[in-house]
Amino acid sequence: MRVYLFLIALVSSAMATEQAFPPSPVGNPELKTLPAGLLLRASAVGNYFEESNRLFRPLFSYISSHEIAMTTPVEAKIEGAAMSFWVSEGQRAKITASTAAVEVVEIPQRWVASLGDRGSYSANNFVKTRDRLLAWLGPRKDVEAAGVPYAVYWNGPLTPGFLKRFEVHIPVRSASQRQSP
C-alpha cells in the first residue's frame, strides 16, 4: 500500500503545472493577496457541481487549440456556475480573444481570506470548509467579507480524492473601508 501511495504522489507531482500563487496551508485560515492576472472563464446557469464537466470542456478546448500550458489553480464560482483557468505570464501572447464559450478576463490584485483543505471536490467539502472559514472571519475586527465565497482547486481530475488539495476564498476588505448604509 505504501508503494502504491508513493507512486500516486510521484505521478501527481510529475504532472505539476505552473502556479499562479502558492496554496494556503491545510487547516490554517489566512489572509493573502492574490496577484493580478489573466483568466479564461466558462460560465453556465446553475450550480458549479452540476455543471463542472460542461464548464471544463470549452476551457480545455481553448487551451489545447492555442497550445497554452495549464496553470493552477482553477477557480470555481459555485452559484451561477463558472470555472476559470489562470494564464501564466509566459502564455499571455497565445491568447487571442474571447469566444462564444470562453471569456478572457483581466482581473486586478485581490485580497482574500483563505482556508486550505484536502479531499474530493464536492459540494459537501466546499460547504464544510466555507463554514469553517466564515467562522474564523466573522469575529475579526480588522477585516470583513467583501464578496461571495468561491472554490480554488489545485489538482487535476486523475488525482485521487484523498490526495486532492483545495481552498475556499472569500474576498475581504479592511473593516475601515466599510460602506455606510
C-alpha positions as CSV (number, residue, x, y, z in Angstrom):
1,M,0.0,0.0,0.0
2,R,2.9,2.4,0.8
3,V,4.4,1.8,-2.5
4,Y,1.1,2.5,-4.2
5,L,0.6,5.8,-2.4
6,F,4.2,6.8,-3.2
7,L,3.6,6.1,-6.9
8,I,0.4,8.1,-6.9
9,A,2.1,11.0,-5.2
10,L,5.0,10.8,-7.6
11,V,2.8,10.8,-10.7
12,S,0.7,13.6,-9.3
13,S,3.7,15.8,-8.7
14,A,5.2,14.9,-12.1
15,M,2.1,16.3,-13.7
16,A,2.5,19.6,-11.7
17,T,1.9,22.8,-13.6
18,E,2.9,26.4,-13.1
19,Q,1.2,28.0,-10.1
20,A,-0.4,31.5,-10.2
21,F,0.1,31.8,-6.5
22,P,1.1,29.5,-3.6
23,P,-1.5,27.3,-2.0
24,S,-2.8,28.1,1.5
25,P,-1.8,25.7,4.3
26,V,-4.3,22.9,5.1
27,G,-6.4,23.8,8.2
28,N,-4.9,27.2,8.9
29,P,-7.0,30.2,7.7
30,E,-5.1,33.1,6.4
31,L,-5.4,36.5,4.7
32,K,-3.5,36.6,1.4
33,T,-3.1,38.8,-1.6
34,L,-3.7,37.2,-5.0
35,P,-1.8,38.6,-8.0
36,A,-3.5,40.4,-10.9
37,G,-3.8,38.1,-13.8
38,L,-5.5,36.8,-16.9
39,L,-8.2,34.2,-16.6
40,L,-10.1,32.1,-19.1
41,R,-13.7,31.7,-17.9
42,A,-16.6,29.5,-18.9
43,S,-20.0,30.1,-17.3
44,A,-23.3,28.3,-17.1
45,V,-26.7,28.7,-15.4
46,G,-27.0,26.6,-12.2
47,N,-24.6,25.2,-9.7
48,Y,-20.9,24.5,-10.3
49,F,-21.0,20.9,-9.0
50,E,-23.8,20.1,-11.5
51,E,-22.1,21.9,-14.4
52,S,-18.4,21.3,-13.9
53,N,-18.0,18.9,-16.9
54,R,-19.8,21.3,-19.2
55,L,-17.6,24.1,-17.9
56,F,-14.4,22.2,-18.3
57,R,-14.8,21.2,-22.0
58,P,-14.7,24.6,-23.6
59,L,-11.8,25.7,-21.4
60,F,-9.8,22.6,-22.2
61,S,-10.6,23.0,-25.9
62,Y,-9.4,26.7,-25.8
63,I,-6.1,26.0,-24.1
64,S,-5.4,23.0,-26.3
65,S,-6.2,24.8,-29.6
66,H,-4.0,27.7,-28.5
67,E,-1.2,25.5,-27.1
68,I,-1.5,27.1,-23.7
69,A,0.1,25.3,-20.8
70,M,-2.2,24.6,-17.8
71,T,-1.7,26.9,-14.8
72,T,-3.1,26.1,-11.3
73,P,-5.2,26.7,-9.5
74,V,-8.7,26.5,-11.2
75,E,-11.2,28.9,-9.6
76,A,-14.9,27.8,-9.3
77,K,-17.8,30.1,-8.7
78,I,-20.4,27.8,-7.1
79,E,-23.8,29.5,-7.7
80,G,-24.1,30.9,-11.2
81,A,-21.6,28.3,-12.2
82,A,-18.3,29.4,-13.6
83,M,-14.9,27.8,-14.0
84,S,-11.7,29.9,-14.5
85,F,-8.3,28.9,-15.7
86,W,-5.3,31.1,-14.9
87,V,-3.0,32.0,-17.8
88,S,0.7,32.3,-16.9
89,E,2.7,35.4,-17.9
90,G,4.7,33.3,-20.4
91,Q,1.5,32.1,-22.1
92,R,-0.3,35.5,-22.5
93,A,0.8,36.1,-26.1
94,K,-1.1,32.9,-27.1
95,I,-4.4,34.4,-26.0
96,T,-6.4,35.8,-29.0
97,A,-9.8,36.8,-27.8
98,S,-13.0,35.6,-26.1
99,T,-15.1,33.1,-27.9
100,A,-18.8,32.2,-27.5
101,A,-17.9,29.7,-24.8
102,V,-14.8,31.2,-23.2
103,E,-14.4,34.7,-21.8
104,V,-10.9,36.3,-21.5
105,V,-10.9,38.2,-18.2
106,E,-8.2,40.5,-16.8
107,I,-8.5,40.6,-13.0
108,P,-6.9,43.0,-10.6
109,Q,-5.0,42.1,-7.5
110,R,-7.3,40.7,-4.8
111,W,-7.2,40.3,-1.1
112,V,-8.9,37.2,0.3
113,A,-9.5,35.1,3.4
114,S,-8.4,31.6,2.5
115,L,-8.6,28.1,4.1
116,G,-6.9,25.1,2.5
117,D,-8.2,21.6,2.9
118,R,-7.9,18.1,1.4
119,G,-10.4,15.9,-0.2
120,S,-12.6,15.4,-3.2
121,Y,-14.0,18.5,-5.0
122,S,-17.6,18.0,-3.7
123,A,-20.3,20.4,-2.6
124,N,-20.1,18.9,0.9
125,N,-16.4,19.6,1.2
126,F,-16.8,23.1,-0.1
127,V,-19.6,23.9,2.4
128,K,-17.7,22.4,5.3
129,T,-14.6,24.4,4.5
130,R,-16.5,27.6,3.7
131,D,-18.3,27.4,7.0
132,R,-15.0,27.0,8.9
133,L,-13.6,30.0,7.1
134,L,-16.7,32.1,7.8
135,A,-16.5,31.2,11.5
136,W,-12.9,32.4,11.5
137,L,-13.6,35.5,9.6
138,G,-16.8,36.5,11.4
139,P,-15.4,37.8,14.8
140,R,-12.4,39.6,13.2
141,K,-12.4,43.3,13.8
142,D,-9.8,44.2,11.1
143,V,-11.4,42.8,8.0
144,E,-14.8,41.9,6.7
145,A,-16.2,39.8,3.8
146,A,-16.5,41.8,0.6
147,G,-17.7,39.1,-1.8
148,V,-19.1,35.6,-2.2
149,P,-17.0,32.5,-1.2
150,Y,-15.6,30.5,-4.1
151,A,-13.5,27.4,-4.5
152,V,-9.9,27.1,-5.7
153,Y,-8.8,23.6,-6.9
154,W,-5.2,22.6,-7.2
155,N,-5.2,19.1,-8.7
156,G,-6.4,17.5,-11.9
157,P,-9.2,15.1,-12.3
158,L,-7.0,12.0,-12.2
159,T,-5.7,12.7,-8.7
160,P,-7.4,10.5,-6.2
161,G,-9.8,12.4,-3.9
162,F,-7.8,11.8,-0.7
163,L,-4.7,13.5,-2.3
164,K,-6.5,16.5,-3.7
165,R,-5.9,20.0,-2.3
166,F,-8.5,22.8,-2.5
167,E,-9.2,26.1,-0.8
168,V,-12.2,28.3,-0.2
169,H,-11.6,32.0,-0.7
170,I,-13.7,34.9,0.5
171,P,-12.9,38.4,-0.9
172,V,-12.2,40.8,2.0
173,R,-11.6,44.4,2.7
174,S,-10.4,46.4,5.7
175,A,-13.1,47.0,8.2
176,S,-12.2,50.7,8.0
177,Q,-13.4,50.6,4.4
178,R,-16.9,49.6,5.5
179,Q,-19.6,51.5,3.5
180,S,-22.4,53.2,5.4
181,P,-26.0,52.2,4.6
